Amino acid sequence: MTPQELKPIWRWKRLSFRCRSELPDAPGLYAICVFYQIYYIGLASSLRNRWRGQGHHRFHVARLVPFSCLRYIEVPEPNLRACEKHLIRELDPPWNYTPDPIDGYLGAMIWHLKGHCHSKNPPVDWEEVGLWIAIVGVAIVAIWRVIL
């Protein structure tokens, strides 16, 4: 499979983060998405192992964003890197250009509030959306996560 033969990400298989143990033990590409916004694109020699537990460096941040999900497609190992680079170049996902957040849930919340993004396609335009709205929203999500 070449980069040009990839299906659009919206046609890839979809899983919630709670069901990530159902990922196949196969090489492939994955994307962290919220509705039609792509936040991150990555590759894995084993999709299941990459998302096992809470070890993925974007897991805590992805959980903060309501309605986030994983989309994935199996890709033969020799073509993984080329396909990933092609998608990142074409789609410019914002989290692919940022440093990793501080470990843990609180560190991820602070990281997301600061709006760390060096892409031309930021996930949040802080000038249009007041910072107070973001703080309230993250606080509600944090409380919701504690309750569940």
Secondary structure, 3 states (H helix, E strand, C coil): CCHHHCCCHHHCEEECHHHHHHCCCCCEEEEEEECCEEEEEEEECCHHHHCCCCCCCCHHHHHHCCCEEEEEEECCHHHHHHHHHHHHHHHCCHHHHCCCCCCCHHHHHHHHHHCCCCCCCCCCCCCCCCHHHHHHHHHHHHHHHHHC
